[in-house]
Amino acid sequence: MPRPWRSDRDRPPLAGAASLGLRPLLDGPRRPGRVLAAFPSAVYVEVRTGREPRVLGLVIPEAVRLPNAVVVTAPELRAQLASVQVGTEASVGDGVVELGGVRVRARRWWDPAPVLGPVSRIGLERGVAALQRLLDRCPRHHGLTGHPAPGNLATACVAGDLAGTVDAAERIVGLGPGLTPSGDDMLAGLLVALRVLGGAVAEGADTAGGRGGEAAGEEAVWLAGWLGAAVTPYADTRTTTLAATLLHCAAQGRPSAEMAAVLRALAGHEPLEPAATRLLATGHTSGADLTWGLLTGCLSILGGARGRRRESA
């Protein structure tokens, strides 16, 4: 007969698969934290640390998989999460996340950064056109509809205007309501597209011997670096801690699993419509916000591939 557990600390921790982006946090010493947000399928813990990532998610497999998530397949987690409330004390470190009666140890690691391989300009153009049609048909619109900030950001970014893009991006940080404001989701989609797809287009052009596409992809990665350096310091003081962590992830080319699936589809590795449908269903407006950012980043890459600099000279 198995012995009864004397307390929650006697019970073996549940096994989790943690994002590689969380390794510095989980491998470090134990730090205190608190539950920032609690849902039936996920809880988000804010850790008292001066470095990113500052927020970690404990999620069941069916939940949206953000790039700062620890995924737990054990069915008992769902019942345990039901008793967790916002403000519950937590600790993170030494490989373990602990809050209330929940204890999870990181046993495996997963990489949120998708590996796309070479992507051609023509293939990306087709994918962008299809994604735009899906966004246009979606009943959910981005959360800043009618606000001039997204249009200003898109115009500057697609035109290759670095100063204008940075200025518009800084103005959109923290704009909108919610746990992840629309402006931050838009920036996250934009940063990921520029860094991940920009690198893939540069690789594709190099493989095909197309110097224009290679330069456009390299320019996109360069722009992502500038934008990331500009907006992440603002995020630390002007938006929610979860949104700030996700912007730091995006600046490193680490999207959610739902956004990564759309990136793979744009690269031609899986069907686009089911991936885009899952992304667009994320949150109240987050899916549309992220998709808007992805499309804006793609259009910027394509503008460079068409010789934007030569046309403006």
DAMOKA-V915360 format. One record per backbone hydrogen bond with DSSP energy under -0.5 kcal/mol. CO is the residue of the C=O (numbers start at 0). NH is the residue of the N-H. If there is no record, write none. Layout:
# DAMOKA-V915360
co = (CO	CO)
nh = (NH	NH)
This chain:
# DAMOKA-V915360
co = (6	6	7	13	15	15	15	16	17	18	19	21	21	22	23	25	27	30	31	32	33	33	34	36	40	41	42	43	43	44	44	45	46	53	55	56	56	57	58	59	63	64	65	67	68	68	69	70	70	73	74	74	75	76	77	79	80	84	87	88	89	90	91	92	94	95	96	97	98	101	102	103	104	104	107	109	109	111	111	113	119	120	121	122	123	124	125	126	127	128	129	130	131	132	133	134	141	143	146	147	148	149	150	151	152	153	154	155	155	156	159	160	161	162	163	164	165	166	167	168	168	171	174	178	180	180	181	182	183	184	185	186	187	188	189	190	191	191	192	192	194	195	196	197	198	199	199	200	201	202	203	204	204	208	209	210	211	212	213	214	215	216	217	218	219	220	221	222	223	224	225	226	227	229	230	231	233	233	234	239	240	241	242	243	244	245	246	247	248	248	249	252	255	256	257	258	259	260	261	262	263	264	270	271	272	273	274	275	276	278	281	284	285	286	287	288	289	290	291	292	293	294	295	296	297	298	299	300	301	302	303	306	307	308	309)
nh = (9	10	10	104	17	106	107	70	109	21	22	24	25	26	27	94	93	91	47	89	35	45	86	43	59	38	57	35	36	46	55	33	48	46	44	58	69	42	71	62	65	256	68	56	18	70	58	16	72	76	77	78	79	80	81	82	83	87	34	99	32	97	30	95	105	92	103	90	101	98	13	96	15	106	17	19	111	113	254	115	123	124	125	126	127	128	129	130	131	132	133	134	135	136	137	137	144	146	150	151	152	153	154	155	156	157	158	159	160	159	161	164	165	166	167	168	169	170	171	171	172	174	182	242	183	184	185	186	187	188	189	190	191	192	193	194	195	196	196	197	198	199	200	201	202	118	203	204	205	206	207	208	209	210	213	214	215	216	217	218	219	220	221	222	223	224	225	226	227	228	229	230	231	233	234	235	236	237	238	243	244	245	246	247	248	249	250	251	251	253	252	254	259	260	261	262	263	264	265	266	268	267	274	275	276	277	278	279	280	281	286	288	289	290	291	292	293	294	295	296	297	298	299	300	301	302	303	304	305	307	306	310	311	312	312)
